[in-house]
Amino acid sequence: MEMDVCSGIKIVVGLGNPGKDYAETRHNLGFRVVDLLAEQLNMNVKKKKFSSLFGQAEFGNENIILLKPQQFMNRSGQAVATVVGFYKADIKNLLVVTDDMAIEPGKMRLREKGSSGGHNGLADIIEKLGTNQFARLRVGVGQSGFESASSYVLKKPSKQEQQPLAGAIERAKKAALCWIECGAEKTMNEFND
């Protein structure tokens, strides 16, 4: 059943790269958080819409959209701008979930707005929306050391990273649910490391 176009809708976007080759990489943590969130909300995020994998449902009193853009990470902005425009969504009702090299593995941080912090996916979303006034939940993957940043994020986490990252993905799912129900301020107070 299609929801009516509604300004009260909450949109959670997970960033990643499409395709099996990227599924378990550090750069796909946003997809993994959205997958867990979909499971928790009993949603199917498999419909192709807005150049994305798309799901919608009601949760409590909220209408929820989950989105996994199917362009490469640095071109995610158009899909996000299209869904926000289609539903005439308030930009404050948008949460983007992504990986972040500036945060150590297993940690996460929610912010209500801000710069891209050097993240190409966030930079493209900011450019296409024309604003940085949306929430973002960054899940840490740590520094690349001597490896190039792009090479590092496109690899699978090491065995030592897998457990802290799995814990962070689970916490990020809970943080996204808290954001949906209670807003950014409570979520930051409860979940930011």
C-alpha positions in Angstrom: 0.0 0.0 0.0 1.5 3.4 -1.0 1.6 6.1 1.6 0.1 9.5 0.8 2.6 12.2 0.2 3.2 13.5 3.7 5.4 16.1 5.3 5.5 14.1 8.6 7.4 11.2 7.1 10.8 10.1 8.5 13.4 9.0 6.0 16.5 6.9 6.9 19.1 6.5 4.2 21.9 4.0 4.5 24.9 4.8 2.3 27.0 2.1 0.6 28.0 0.7 -2.8 25.7 -1.6 -4.8 26.8 -5.1 -5.7 28.1 -8.3 -4.0 31.7 -7.2 -4.3 31.1 -4.4 -1.8 28.6 -6.0 0.5 30.9 -6.7 3.4 33.2 -3.7 3.0 33.7 -0.9 5.6 32.1 1.5 3.2 28.8 -0.4 3.3 28.0 0.0 7.0 25.1 2.4 6.2 23.5 -0.4 4.1 24.0 -2.9 7.0 22.4 -0.6 9.5 19.4 -0.1 7.3 19.1 -3.8 6.8 19.0 -4.4 10.5 16.5 -1.6 11.0 14.3 -3.1 8.2 14.5 -6.5 10.0 13.5 -4.8 13.3 10.6 -3.0 11.7 9.5 -6.0 9.7 10.1 -4.0 6.4 11.2 -5.2 3.0 13.8 -2.9 1.5 13.9 -4.6 -2.0 11.5 -2.5 -4.1 13.4 -0.5 -6.8 12.3 3.1 -6.6 14.1 6.5 -6.7 17.2 4.7 -8.1 17.4 2.9 -4.8 16.2 -0.1 -2.8 13.2 1.2 -1.0 10.9 0.2 1.8 8.1 1.9 3.7 6.0 1.1 6.7 4.4 2.6 9.8 6.2 2.4 13.1 4.3 3.7 16.1 2.8 7.0 14.9 5.5 7.5 12.3 5.5 6.9 8.5 9.0 5.5 7.7 10.9 5.3 4.5 14.2 3.3 4.4 16.4 3.9 1.4 19.6 2.3 0.0 20.7 4.3 -3.0 22.0 2.1 -5.8 24.5 4.5 -7.4 28.0 4.4 -6.1 28.6 6.2 -2.8 29.8 9.5 -4.2 26.7 9.8 -6.4 24.0 9.1 -3.7 22.7 12.7 -3.5 20.3 12.6 -6.4 18.4 9.6 -5.0 18.1 11.3 -1.6 17.0 14.6 -3.1 14.4 12.8 -5.2 12.8 10.9 -2.3 12.9 14.0 -0.1 11.2 16.1 -2.9 8.7 13.4 -3.8 7.4 13.1 -0.2 7.8 16.8 0.5 9.7 15.8 3.6 11.0 18.2 6.1 14.8 18.1 5.9 14.9 17.7 9.7 13.1 14.3 9.1 16.1 12.9 7.2 18.8 10.7 8.7 21.8 9.5 6.7 23.7 6.6 8.1 27.3 6.2 6.9 30.8 4.9 7.7 33.4 7.4 9.0 37.2 7.0 9.1 37.6 9.8 11.7 35.9 7.6 14.3 37.5 4.5 15.7 35.9 1.1 14.9 33.0 0.3 17.1 32.2 3.9 18.0 29.5 6.1 16.4 28.3 9.7 16.5 25.0 11.4 15.5 24.9 15.1 14.6 21.9 17.2 13.6 23.7 19.0 10.8 27.2 19.8 9.6 29.8 19.5 6.9 30.6 16.3 4.9 33.8 15.8 7.0 35.5 14.7 3.8 32.9 11.9 3.1 32.1 11.9 -0.6 28.6 10.4 -0.1 27.6 13.1 2.4 29.2 15.8 0.2 27.1 14.7 -2.8 23.9 14.7 -0.6 24.7 18.2 0.7 25.2 19.5 -2.8 22.0 17.9 -4.3 19.9 19.0 -1.3 21.5 22.5 -1.2 21.7 22.2 2.6 23.7 20.4 5.4 20.8 20.8 7.9 20.0 17.1 8.1 21.0 14.5 10.7 23.8 12.0 10.0 24.8 9.0 12.0 28.4 8.1 11.4 29.7 4.6 12.3 33.4 4.5 12.8 35.7 2.4 10.7 39.0 3.9 11.9 42.1 5.2 10.0 43.6 3.6 7.0 47.2 3.9 8.2 49.5 3.8 5.1 46.8 2.6 2.8 44.8 5.1 0.6 41.4 6.0 2.1 39.5 4.6 -0.9 41.4 1.3 -0.8 40.8 1.0 2.9 37.1 1.6 3.0 36.5 -0.7 0.0 38.0 -3.7 1.9 36.4 -6.0 4.4 37.2 -5.2 8.0 40.0 -7.2 9.7 39.1 -10.0 12.1 40.0 -7.7 15.0 37.5 -5.1 13.7 34.6 -7.4 13.0 33.3 -7.7 16.6 33.4 -4.0 17.5 31.9 -3.1 14.1 29.0 -5.7 14.6 28.3 -4.1 18.0 28.4 -0.6 16.5 26.0 -1.6 13.7 23.6 -3.0 16.3 23.8 0.2 18.4 23.4 2.3 15.3 20.2 0.5 14.5 18.9 1.3 18.0 20.1 4.9 17.6 18.1 5.2 14.3 15.0 3.8 16.1 15.5 6.3 18.9 15.9 9.1 16.3 12.6 8.1 14.7 10.7 8.0 18.0 12.4 10.7 20.1 14.4 13.0 17.8 18.1 13.9 17.5 18.8 15.4 20.9 17.7 12.4 23.0 19.5 10.1 20.5 22.8 12.1 20.8 22.6 12.1 24.6 22.0 8.3 24.7 24.2 7.0 21.9 27.0 9.3 21.1 30.4 7.9 22.1 
